[in-house]
């Protein structure tokens, strides 16, 4: 007869085994971007492994039904939200341009970006789903690419600013907003112009990220969120530079905090974001329509400033990819 201690030990071992099975079966695959060779025969099998959501059948245009890459391809796994997936797309685009390989992105990434941008040039990987997958030619990093018939799979959250920003103007042209977003952003600018009764306003887009970044920033960098002092100092810099003839358009995941802390009786500050009403694409289009930028952290704000193509004041987050971007682009300044 087993003692209570022995029974408890058996139960503990059973529960630990269940947890291990669950982790290996359901969680580990989320981080594995390379399917087992025996499971993959075609690129279509590969595409699903790169996405975090299930893919629906795709209607392939006639040209692609008869096309398969002659050499290697460049593709990427899906991770993150709009800003991250813009980097994943842009990194694929830049690696393909540098190597001459054919670029493809999973349909899950194209679906997100197609809601925001017009006529993206990289085709979905699903268009060549019928093509054989040569798994022995895939490498995970462009640093190891050495011959034309070798494919490159970029990881989730791929960020390659050195390569992408060597063609900064071209990538801005690649990310052209849909007309409805352009028109919506212009209405925002016109409203600010009307309220300030000015004919020559300088627009400064501000990105404030707070809700989901608090724990991440502390865990990865040991830092607190940017406080109101950073934003006010940056705004005062532009107020002085343009002699007060400036409008600040604030986009944020926490518009309430922005209204409480950034307005400060100033009539030149407009909180554009409305929780549950404005979309990330619309907020990004507003930032891109501005002349200059103030950003704290996160890929969304970085892309807003890149697309605006003006002077940018950046919060100092050590070893963040945004710091590398500031080293590559002119008129980007770090402010603590």
N, C-alpha and C positions, 0 to 999 in steps of 0.2 A: 504493500500500500504506500502510495506516494505521500510525502509530507506536504504541508501547505507551501513550504519554500520551493519544493520541487515543482509543484503545480504552477507557481508563479513564474518559475524559470522557463517552463515549457511554453506558457502563454507569451512571455517576453520574446522568446526565440521565434515563435510563430508570427507575432506582430512585426518584428524586425525583418523577417523574411518577406512578409507582404509589402512592407514599405520599400524594400530593395527591388522587388519585382515591379512595383508601380513606377519607381523612379527610372529604372532601366527601360521599361516598356513605353512609358508615356512622356517622360520629361526629357531624357537624353536625346531622342530624335529631334527635338526642337533646336538643338545646337549642332546637329550633324548635317552638314550641307552636302555631303558626298554619300549617295546611296551605295549599298553593297553592289559589287559588280555583277553578281549573279541575278540581281533584281532588275538591272537596267539593260535594255536592249535599244531603246529609242530615246531621243531627246525629250519626248513627251513624258516619259517616266521620270526623267530628271527634273522637269519643270515643277512638278508638284512638290518635290522634296525641298525646293527653294522657297516655298510660300508658307506663310503661317495660317492661311485660310484655304479651304477647298476650292478647286478650280472647276468651272463649268465647261462643257464642251465648247469649242471655238469654231467659228465659221472661217475657214482659211481662204483668203483671196486666191484667184486662179494662178497668178504668178508663183505664189509660194508653194502651191501643190506640186510643182515640178522643180522646185529649187532645194538643194541641200548644200551646205557650206563645203567648198572644196578643200579649204584649209581649216585651221582651228577657229574657235569662236571665243568671245569674251562675254561672260554673263556674271550674275551676282545673286546672292541670297537676300531675301526680304527681311528687313528689321526696322523697328521704330515707326515713326509717323511721318508726316509730310517732309519735314526738314531732313530727316535721316534718309528717306527714300530719294530725295533730290540728290543727295551726295552719292547714294548707291548708283543712281542712273548716271550722274555726271562722271563718276569714276569709271564706269563701264565705257561711256562715250570717249573719255580721254585715253584710256588704255588701248581701245580699238584704234583711235587716231594715231597713237604712237607706234603701235605694232603692225597695223595694217590688217588685223584680224577682223572678222565680221562680228559686230556687237548685237546682242539680244538681251532683253530683260524679261523676267517672268511676268506673266499677265497680271499677277497680283500687284506688282509695282506699277505697271502701265495703267491699271484701273484707277489707282489713287491719283497718279499724275495727270491722266486724261481728264479728270474732273476739273483740273485747274489750268492746264496748259494746252495750247493749240498745236496740232501737227508735229508732235514729237517725231524725231527721225529714226530712233532705234525701234525696230520691230519687236513684237512679242516673241518669246521663245516658242510659244504654242504654234506659230506659223511654220516652224520646221520640226514639229513634234514627230513627224513620220520618218525623220532622218535617223540613221544609225548613230548611236552614241559611242564614241571611241574613248572609253574611260581611261585607258592606259596613257592617254595624252594629256589629261587634265592636271594642272598644277594650281595651287591655291594663292600664289602671289606673283605679281608681274616681275618681281626681282629674279625669279627662277626661270623666266621665259627665255628660250634660247633658239627656237627654230619655228618656222612658219606653221607647220602642221601640228602645233601644240596649243591646246586650249587653256584658257585662264578662267578660273572660278574665284571671284572676289567674295570675301566673307560678308556676313551681315554687318551693318553699321560701317561699311567701307567708307573711308574719308581720305582722299588723295589730293589735298589742296595744291601741292607743288606741281602736280601734273595737270590738274583741271585748270588752274588759274594761269597757266602758261598760255591758255587760249581764253582769257577772261571775257573778251568781247563776244567771242563765238558762243560761249556757254550762256551768256545773257540772251543772245538771239535764239538759242535753243529753247529757253524757258520763256516763251511768249504767252502771256495770259489770254484766256478766253475773253471774247468781246464783252460779255456780261460783267465780268470782273473788272475789266478796264473801265467800263462805263460807271460801275458802282464806285470805284476808287476816285474817278474824276468828280463825281457828285460830292464826295466827302471833301475834296479839296475846294470845290466851288462854295460849299457851305461855309467852310472856315474863312474863305476870302470875303464872302458876303458879310459874315458876322464881324469881321475885323475891319471891314470897309477899306480894303487896300487893293491896289491894282498890281503890286509887284511883290507879293509875299514870297518868302523863302520857306519851303516846307521841310520840317525835320521829323522823320518817323522815329518813334520810340518803341522798343520792344521790352516789355516787363514780364519775365517768367517767374512764377512763384509756386503754384500749388503742388506740382509733382516734382519740383527740383530741390525742395528744402532738404529732404533726407538724402537725396543723391549727392548733392553738393557737399554736405557734411561728411558723408561716408567716403567719398572718393577724393576730396580735396581738403577736408577739415575746415571748410569755410561756411560762413553764414550767407544768406541771401543778400544781394545788393540792397542797401537801404535807400531811403528817400534822399539822403545827402548826395549820393552819387548822381542821381538823375537831376537834382536841382543844380548841382555844380555844372553838369554838362549842359543843361539848358541855359544857364547864365552865360556860359562860354559862347553859345550861338547868339544869344540876345545881344551880347556886347559886339560880336563880330558883325552882325547885320543890323545893328543900331535899332533893335526892337522890332524890325519889320519881318517878323518870323512867326510861323504857326507850328505848334508841336502836335502831332497826331499820334496818340498812344494806342497801341494794340497790346492786349494782355490776356492771360488766362485768369486774371484776378482784377477785373475792372473796378470792383468796389474799393480795393486797396489803392488803386491809382487815383480814383476820385477823392479819397480821403487824404492822400498824402502828396499828390503832385499838383493839384489845382492851386491851392494856397492863394486864393483870390486873384490869380492871374487869368486874364481873359484870353490869353494866347495858347492855352492848353486844351485839347479836345480829346476825350477818351472815346475812341472809335468803337472798340469791341463791346459787344453786348452778349452776355452769356446765353448760349442756346439760340441766338438769333444770327449773329454773323458767323461765317464759316472761316476756318483757317486760311483757305484760299483767298477769301475776300480780304482778310487782314493782311496777308502777304502782299496782295496787289496794292494795297494802300501804302505799305512800306516802300515797295518798288517804285511807286509814283512820286515819292518824295525826292527832294534834292540831296538831303543829307540824313544821317542816321545816328541814333544813340541806342546801343544794345548792351544787354548784360551777359547772357550766356545761352547756350543751346543752338542747335543747327538752324532752327527756324529764323531767329533773329539775324544770324550770320548771313543766311541767304537773302533776307530782306535788304540788308545793307549791301551785299554784293550786287544785287539787281538794281538798287538805287544808284550805285556807281558814283557816290559823292564822298564827302568827308564823313568819317565814322569815328565816334568816340566809343570805346570798348571797355567794359569792366574787366579788371585784371584777375583772371582765373589761371593760375600756374598750370602749365602742361595741358591746357585745353586746346583743342584743334583751332579754336577761334584766334588764339595767340599766333599760331603759325600763319593763318590767313592775314592777320594784321602785318606780319613781316613781309608778305608777298605783294600786298596791294598798297598803292600810294594813298596818302591822306587818311590812314587809319592810325588812331592814337589810343594808347592805353591810359586809363585813369582809374586810380584806386578809389 
